[in-house]
Each structure stands twice: as structure tokens, then as C-alpha cells.
Amino acid sequence: MYENGMLAPVLALITWTFVMWAWMYATRIPAINAANIDMAELSRTGAPLELPAKVSRVADNYNHLHEQPTLFYALALAAQLAGAADATSIGLAWGYVTLRIVHSLIQATANPIPVRFAVFSLGSLVLAALLVRTLLAL
């Protein structure tokens, strides 16, 4: 029943990362054009790309999706290979994916940092629980 159980949440988070990638460019390119930023000059001088916060937050979140979620990908695949992909572990994986999507939406919109931190922390605890379950299955 759980033969490929951990793969769907992994693919869902990868898909979400591409959604954020598209959102990043959909906001970043118009902002660069509106500000008449010379990208060749930035490349030559190494000056930072300074864009409005509402644009930068989307790019920041895209970058964040390449940080802790990499642990999730490895852990989910390890759980699958270790035979620890039961209903509880799959539920934890989906919980983590859901919390990362909520984290993205918070950061890319209003960005109340205490709320974002709470969601991030909860996601970290879910990831830790998945790790413990996988270790115990070994």
C-alpha cells in the first residue's frame, strides 16, 4: 500500500519550488525593468541587486527552498528505502510539505517574521520526527 508513499510529497515540494521560481521571475523581471537596472553593470561591478522588499522576499524564499528542504528530500528517500514509509511517516512528509508551502506564502506576502518563524520551527520539528521514525525503523 505504501510502496511509493514518500515519493509524492517529495515531488510536490519540488513542484512548489518551481512555482516559487516562476513567481520570482514574474516579479523580479518587471521590477528590474521598472527600475532601469543595468544588469551588465551589476555583473561588472558586483554591486548588489536592490529591489523592493516585496520582490526580494519571493527570491529569498526561492533560495530558502534549496536549504532545509534538501534534508527533507534525502530523509524522505531514506525512509522509503528503509521501509519506514508507513502512514504516519507519509503523513509527516505531507505535513512538512504543507508547512513549507505556508512558509513560502507568508514570506512572499506580508512576511510577519514571528509567524514565519513559528511555521518554520514547526516544520523543523516535523522533519525531526520523521528522522526519529526513520532511525527507529533501521
C-alpha positions as CSV (number, residue, x, y, z in Angstrom):
1,M,0.0,0.0,0.0
2,Y,2.9,2.4,0.8
3,E,5.2,1.2,-2.0
4,N,5.8,4.7,-3.3
5,G,4.4,6.7,-0.4
6,M,7.2,9.1,0.2
7,L,7.7,10.0,-3.5
8,A,4.5,12.0,-3.8
9,P,5.4,14.5,-1.1
10,V,8.9,14.8,-2.5
11,L,7.6,15.6,-5.9
12,A,5.0,18.0,-4.5
13,L,7.7,20.1,-2.8
14,I,9.9,20.0,-6.0
15,T,6.8,21.2,-7.9
16,W,6.3,24.0,-5.3
17,T,9.9,25.1,-5.7
18,F,9.2,25.6,-9.4
19,V,6.1,27.6,-8.6
20,M,8.2,29.9,-6.5
21,W,10.8,30.0,-9.3
22,A,8.1,31.2,-11.7
23,W,6.8,33.7,-9.1
24,M,10.3,35.0,-8.6
25,Y,10.9,35.8,-12.2
26,A,7.3,37.1,-12.7
27,T,8.1,39.8,-10.0
28,R,11.8,40.3,-10.5
29,I,12.0,40.9,-14.2
30,P,9.3,43.7,-14.2
31,A,10.9,45.2,-11.1
32,I,14.3,45.3,-12.8
33,N,12.8,46.8,-16.0
34,A,10.8,49.4,-14.0
35,A,14.0,50.5,-12.1
36,N,16.0,50.6,-15.3
37,I,18.7,48.5,-13.7
38,D,21.7,47.8,-15.9
39,M,22.4,44.1,-15.3
40,A,25.6,44.2,-17.2
41,E,26.8,47.0,-14.9
42,L,25.8,45.0,-11.9
43,S,27.7,42.0,-13.2
44,R,30.8,44.0,-13.9
45,T,30.9,45.8,-10.6
46,G,29.5,43.1,-8.3
47,A,27.1,45.6,-6.8
48,P,24.1,44.1,-5.0
49,L,20.8,43.9,-6.8
50,E,18.5,46.1,-4.8
51,L,14.8,45.6,-5.5
52,P,11.7,46.4,-3.4
53,A,11.2,44.1,-0.4
54,K,8.0,42.6,-1.9
55,V,10.1,41.4,-4.8
56,S,13.2,40.3,-2.8
57,R,11.1,38.3,-0.4
58,V,9.9,36.0,-3.2
59,A,13.5,35.4,-4.3
60,D,14.6,34.9,-0.7
61,N,12.0,32.2,-0.3
62,Y,13.1,30.5,-3.5
63,N,16.6,30.4,-2.1
64,H,15.2,29.0,1.2
65,L,13.6,26.1,-0.7
66,H,17.1,25.0,-1.5
67,E,18.2,24.9,2.1
68,Q,16.4,22.8,4.7
69,P,14.2,21.0,2.2
70,T,17.3,19.3,0.8
71,L,17.3,17.4,4.2
72,F,13.7,16.5,3.6
73,Y,14.4,15.1,0.2
74,A,17.2,12.9,1.5
75,L,15.3,11.9,4.6
76,A,12.1,11.0,2.6
77,L,14.0,8.9,0.2
78,A,15.9,7.2,3.1
79,A,12.6,6.5,4.8
80,Q,11.3,5.0,1.6
81,L,14.4,2.8,1.1
82,A,14.5,1.8,4.8
83,G,10.9,0.6,4.7
84,A,9.8,3.3,7.1
85,A,7.2,4.8,4.7
86,D,4.1,3.9,6.8
87,A,1.0,6.0,7.1
88,T,2.5,8.1,10.0
89,S,5.7,8.9,8.1
90,I,3.9,9.7,4.9
91,G,1.6,12.0,7.0
92,L,4.7,13.7,8.5
93,A,6.1,14.2,5.0
94,W,2.9,15.8,3.7
95,G,2.8,17.9,6.9
96,Y,6.3,19.1,6.2
97,V,5.4,20.0,2.6
98,T,2.3,21.8,3.7
99,L,4.3,23.8,6.2
100,R,6.9,24.8,3.6
101,I,4.2,26.0,1.3
102,V,2.6,28.0,4.1
103,H,6.1,29.4,5.0
104,S,6.5,30.4,1.3
105,L,3.2,32.2,1.2
106,I,3.9,34.0,4.5
107,Q,7.4,35.1,3.4
108,A,6.4,36.1,-0.1
109,T,3.5,38.2,1.0
110,A,3.2,40.1,4.3
111,N,6.2,38.4,5.9
112,P,5.3,38.7,9.6
113,I,8.6,37.3,10.9
114,P,7.3,35.8,14.2
115,V,4.6,33.9,12.3
116,R,7.0,32.8,9.7
117,F,9.5,31.6,12.4
118,A,6.7,29.7,14.1
119,V,5.8,27.9,10.9
120,F,9.5,27.2,10.1
121,S,10.0,25.8,13.6
122,L,7.0,23.6,13.4
123,G,8.3,22.3,10.0
124,S,11.7,21.6,11.6
125,L,10.0,19.6,14.4
126,V,8.0,17.6,11.8
127,L,11.2,16.9,10.0
128,A,12.9,15.8,13.2
129,A,10.0,13.5,14.0
130,L,10.4,11.9,10.5
131,L,14.1,11.5,11.2
132,V,13.5,9.7,14.5
133,R,10.9,7.4,13.0
134,T,13.3,6.5,10.1
135,L,16.2,5.9,12.5
136,L,14.0,3.6,14.7
137,A,12.9,1.7,11.6
138,L,16.6,0.8,10.9
